[in-house]
Amino acid sequence: HISGVILYAETLLHFHLAPVLIQRGIIPGVRADTDGYPLPGSPPGSGEVGTQGLDDLYDRCVTWREAGARFTKWRAPFLVNEAGTLPSPAAIEAQAGALARYASICQAAGLVPIVEPDLDFSGDASLQTSIDAHVKVISAIYAKLAIYGVLLEGTLLKPSFPQAGAKYTGPKPSPTEIAAATVTVLARSVPPAVAGIVFLSGGLSDAQSTLYLDAVNKLVAAGPAKEPLAATAAEALANSKDVEAGVLRTLASRLPPLTFSFGRGLQADAMTRWVAGDHKGAQEAFAKRAEECAKAAQGK
């Protein structure tokens, strides 16, 4: 159920895990970004950060590839609020530019870049605001990737699920609503040449991350609507604030493969058991979560 593992550079280079993973049919990857820094130009006191790690990135990529890595990932965090002031234009410009430079450098070194815009949901944003922010950020990223000549067929996108913030006081969106929001975001912002989409779990619980992934892939599995394209377009126009089921199914059917790239959402229970000394239980818990996530990636 696991096809790739993202390692820290130190783990890849010092523990020589790449051959072990490759023998088991698992592709090794490595985290390319380093520390964050307070972002100049963002609203005072906003807490927005930029991501570092571009210095000497090409040389590091060459070293990682020689050690057996075949892909990398770069996380770019974004804050979101209901007022619409976050993410700021400065944050979008800086982070999208950094992601594009990272992706271009990685491809030059023969590695597949995973582009990870991680939109925070600890604030007060509504689901619609989250949708709008995701579309704005992801669209800006792909505009920058085009400027830097990144081959989209040789990239993966690792987005967060659009959702209402933890401080949002309205009704909590259901997994079905999250799925509809996710399909809407991806259809509006991701070019069709992108090879695949691997969702991050962020601060979601195990159950939430699985439910959201399953709900999205159920839309994909349903297949496109049978109505002519003109009919679905007219339906979308008539119901522009609430995209209808037929339109969603058609949009979902056009998306690249949707699967998972979970950290805590895959390992939390296993790590708890491992720390407690229950090594066999940790292995069983990890295997169970991997199977659950794999089924969710198929809408099952």
TIGU-907192 format. One record per residue (C-alpha): residue number from 1; residue in one letter; z, y, x. Coordinates in steps of 0.1 Angstrom, whole numbers. Layout:
BEGIN
(NUM,"a",(Z,Y,X)),
...
//
This chain:
BEGIN
(1,"h",(0,0,0)),
(2,"i",(3,23,30)),
(3,"s",(-29,33,49)),
(4,"g",(-17,61,71)),
(5,"v",(16,74,86)),
(6,"i",(23,110,98)),
(7,"l",(44,110,130)),
(8,"y",(60,137,150)),
(9,"a",(42,142,183)),
(10,"e",(73,130,202)),
(11,"t",(74,98,182)),
(12,"l",(37,92,188)),
(13,"l",(38,98,225)),
(14,"h",(72,84,235)),
(15,"f",(76,54,213)),
(16,"h",(39,42,216)),
(17,"l",(38,33,179)),
(18,"a",(0,38,174)),
(19,"p",(-10,3,186)),
(20,"v",(17,-13,164)),
(21,"l",(5,6,133)),
(22,"i",(-32,0,140)),
(23,"q",(-26,-38,143)),
(24,"r",(-12,-36,107)),
(25,"g",(-42,-17,94)),
(26,"i",(-23,16,93)),
(27,"i",(-39,48,107)),
(28,"p",(-16,69,129)),
(29,"g",(-15,107,124)),
(30,"v",(6,135,137)),
(31,"r",(21,168,125)),
(32,"a",(4,197,142)),
(33,"d",(24,227,130)),
(34,"t",(56,238,146)),
(35,"d",(82,264,135)),
(36,"g",(79,291,110)),
(37,"y",(83,328,116)),
(38,"p",(90,359,94)),
(39,"l",(56,370,82)),
(40,"p",(47,407,91)),
(41,"g",(31,426,62)),
(42,"s",(49,406,34)),
(43,"p",(72,424,10)),
(44,"p",(105,433,26)),
(45,"g",(132,407,19)),
(46,"s",(107,383,3)),
(47,"g",(114,355,28)),
(48,"e",(78,347,33)),
(49,"v",(70,329,65)),
(50,"g",(39,321,86)),
(51,"t",(33,288,105)),
(52,"q",(31,285,142)),
(53,"g",(14,259,164)),
(54,"l",(-21,271,172)),
(55,"d",(-13,277,209)),
(56,"d",(-27,249,231)),
(57,"l",(-36,230,199)),
(58,"y",(-69,217,212)),
(59,"d",(-52,202,243)),
(60,"r",(-25,186,222)),
(61,"c",(-51,172,198)),
(62,"v",(-69,156,228)),
(63,"t",(-36,140,240)),
(64,"w",(-28,128,205)),
(65,"r",(-62,112,201)),
(66,"e",(-59,94,234)),
(67,"a",(-25,81,222)),
(68,"g",(-42,66,191)),
(69,"a",(-39,93,164)),
(70,"r",(-69,98,142)),
(71,"f",(-57,126,119)),
(72,"t",(-33,155,118)),
(73,"k",(-16,176,92)),
(74,"w",(-6,213,90)),
(75,"r",(19,226,64)),
(76,"a",(16,262,52)),
(77,"p",(45,272,29)),
(78,"f",(40,298,1)),
(79,"l",(65,314,-22)),
(80,"v",(57,320,-58)),
(81,"n",(74,343,-84)),
(82,"e",(67,351,-120)),
(83,"a",(62,388,-112)),
(84,"g",(30,379,-93)),
(85,"t",(40,397,-61)),
(86,"l",(44,363,-43)),
(87,"p",(25,349,-26)),
(88,"s",(16,382,-11)),
(89,"p",(-20,391,0)),
(90,"a",(-6,391,36)),
(91,"a",(8,356,33)),
(92,"i",(-25,342,18)),
(93,"e",(-46,358,45)),
(94,"a",(-24,347,73)),
(95,"q",(-17,312,62)),
(96,"a",(-53,305,50)),
(97,"g",(-66,317,83)),
(98,"a",(-42,296,103)),
(99,"l",(-51,265,83)),
(100,"a",(-88,271,89)),
(101,"r",(-84,276,126)),
(102,"y",(-62,245,128)),
(103,"a",(-88,224,109)),
(104,"s",(-117,237,131)),
(105,"i",(-98,229,163)),
(106,"c",(-87,194,152)),
(107,"q",(-123,185,142)),
(108,"a",(-135,197,176)),
(109,"a",(-111,173,192)),
(110,"g",(-122,144,170)),
(111,"l",(-93,143,145)),
(112,"v",(-93,146,107)),
(113,"p",(-73,176,95)),
(114,"i",(-51,174,65)),
(115,"v",(-47,209,50)),
(116,"e",(-14,213,33)),
(117,"p",(-7,244,12)),
(118,"d",(29,238,-1)),
(119,"l",(37,262,-29)),
(120,"d",(74,265,-35)),
(121,"f",(89,259,-70)),
(122,"s",(125,271,-65)),
(123,"g",(118,304,-82)),
(124,"d",(112,317,-117)),
(125,"a",(75,311,-120)),
(126,"s",(60,296,-153)),
(127,"l",(36,268,-152)),
(128,"q",(7,291,-159)),
(129,"t",(18,314,-130)),
(130,"s",(20,284,-108)),
(131,"i",(-16,274,-118)),
(132,"d",(-29,308,-110)),
(133,"a",(-11,309,-76)),
(134,"h",(-24,275,-67)),
(135,"v",(-60,284,-76)),
(136,"k",(-58,317,-56)),
(137,"v",(-43,301,-25)),
(138,"i",(-65,270,-24)),
(139,"s",(-96,290,-31)),
(140,"a",(-87,314,-2)),
(141,"i",(-82,284,21)),
(142,"y",(-116,270,14)),
(143,"a",(-132,304,19)),
(144,"k",(-117,305,54)),
(145,"l",(-127,269,61)),
(146,"a",(-163,279,54)),
(147,"i",(-160,309,78)),
(148,"y",(-148,286,106)),
(149,"g",(-175,260,100)),
(150,"v",(-151,232,90)),
(151,"l",(-169,200,78)),
(152,"l",(-153,195,44)),
(153,"e",(-164,158,43)),
(154,"g",(-141,153,73)),
(155,"t",(-110,169,57)),
(156,"l",(-82,160,32)),
(157,"l",(-62,184,10)),
(158,"k",(-25,179,6)),
(159,"p",(-14,201,-22)),
(160,"s",(18,204,-42)),
(161,"f",(18,197,-80)),
(162,"p",(16,230,-100)),
(163,"q",(48,232,-119)),
(164,"a",(73,257,-134)),
(165,"g",(100,270,-110)),
(166,"a",(135,257,-109)),
(167,"k",(148,291,-122)),
(168,"y",(122,292,-150)),
(169,"t",(141,296,-183)),
(170,"g",(114,282,-207)),
(171,"p",(107,246,-217)),
(172,"k",(102,222,-188)),
(173,"p",(66,210,-187)),
(174,"s",(60,173,-194)),
(175,"p",(42,150,-169)),
(176,"t",(11,153,-192)),
(177,"e",(12,191,-189)),
(178,"i",(16,188,-152)),
(179,"a",(-14,165,-150)),
(180,"a",(-35,189,-170)),
(181,"a",(-24,218,-148)),
(182,"t",(-32,198,-117)),
(183,"v",(-67,188,-128)),
(184,"t",(-73,225,-138)),
(185,"v",(-63,238,-103)),
(186,"l",(-83,212,-84)),
(187,"a",(-114,216,-105)),
(188,"r",(-114,253,-101)),
(189,"s",(-106,255,-64)),
(190,"v",(-116,224,-44)),
(191,"p",(-153,219,-33)),
(192,"p",(-168,186,-42)),
(193,"a",(-175,178,-6)),
(194,"v",(-138,173,2)),
(195,"a",(-131,136,10)),
(196,"g",(-99,132,-8)),
(197,"i",(-66,147,-21)),
(198,"v",(-32,134,-11)),
(199,"f",(-3,150,-30)),
(200,"l",(30,160,-14)),
(201,"s",(62,152,-32)),
(202,"g",(81,183,-20)),
(203,"g",(115,185,-36)),
(204,"l",(106,162,-65)),
(205,"s",(126,132,-73)),
(206,"d",(111,97,-68)),
(207,"a",(106,94,-105)),
(208,"q",(90,128,-109)),
(209,"s",(66,124,-81)),
(210,"t",(55,90,-94)),
(211,"l",(52,102,-130)),
(212,"y",(31,132,-121)),
(213,"l",(7,112,-98)),
(214,"d",(4,85,-125)),
(215,"a",(-3,111,-153)),
(216,"v",(-31,128,-132)),
(217,"n",(-48,95,-124)),
(218,"k",(-46,84,-160)),
(219,"l",(-68,114,-168)),
(220,"v",(-92,103,-141)),
(221,"a",(-92,67,-154)),
(222,"a",(-100,79,-189)),
(223,"g",(-135,88,-177)),
(224,"p",(-156,119,-187)),
(225,"a",(-159,130,-223)),
(226,"k",(-190,117,-241)),
(227,"e",(-200,151,-255)),
(228,"p",(-229,170,-238)),
(229,"l",(-219,194,-210)),
(230,"a",(-228,223,-232)),
(231,"a",(-203,211,-258)),
(232,"t",(-175,208,-233)),
(233,"a",(-183,242,-219)),
(234,"a",(-182,257,-254)),
(235,"e",(-149,240,-260)),
(236,"a",(-135,254,-228)),
(237,"l",(-147,289,-238)),
(238,"a",(-132,287,-272)),
(239,"n",(-98,274,-259)),
(240,"s",(-97,292,-225)),
(241,"k",(-59,294,-224)),
(242,"d",(-54,257,-232)),
(243,"v",(-81,235,-218)),
(244,"e",(-87,207,-243)),
(245,"a",(-86,169,-236)),
(246,"g",(-123,164,-235)),
(247,"v",(-128,191,-209)),
(248,"l",(-99,178,-188)),
(249,"r",(-113,143,-188)),
(250,"t",(-147,156,-177)),
(251,"l",(-131,178,-149)),
(252,"a",(-109,149,-137)),
(253,"s",(-139,125,-135)),
(254,"r",(-155,149,-109)),
(255,"l",(-125,151,-86)),
(256,"p",(-123,132,-52)),
(257,"p",(-98,103,-49)),
(258,"l",(-63,113,-57)),
(259,"t",(-34,95,-40)),
(260,"f",(0,102,-23)),
(261,"s",(13,114,10)),
(262,"f",(50,114,2)),
(263,"g",(79,118,26)),
(264,"r",(112,119,7)),
(265,"g",(95,107,-24)),
(266,"l",(87,75,-6)),
(267,"q",(116,71,18)),
(268,"a",(147,86,2)),
(269,"d",(162,54,-13)),
(270,"a",(152,33,18)),
(271,"m",(168,58,42)),
(272,"t",(201,59,22)),
(273,"r",(203,21,24)),
(274,"w",(194,21,61)),
(275,"v",(221,46,70)),
(276,"a",(246,25,51)),
(277,"g",(236,-5,72)),
(278,"d",(217,-24,45)),
(279,"h",(185,-29,65)),
(280,"k",(171,-56,43)),
(281,"g",(178,-36,12)),
(282,"a",(161,-6,29)),
(283,"q",(130,-26,35)),
(284,"e",(129,-39,0)),
(285,"a",(134,-4,-14)),
(286,"f",(106,10,7)),
(287,"a",(83,-18,-3)),
(288,"k",(91,-12,-40)),
(289,"r",(85,25,-38)),
(290,"a",(52,20,-19)),
(291,"e",(40,-4,-47)),
(292,"e",(51,21,-74)),
(293,"c",(32,49,-57)),
(294,"a",(1,28,-52)),
(295,"k",(0,19,-89)),
(296,"a",(5,56,-98)),
(297,"a",(-25,64,-76)),
(298,"q",(-45,41,-99)),
(299,"g",(-30,55,-132)),
(300,"k",(-13,22,-138)),
//
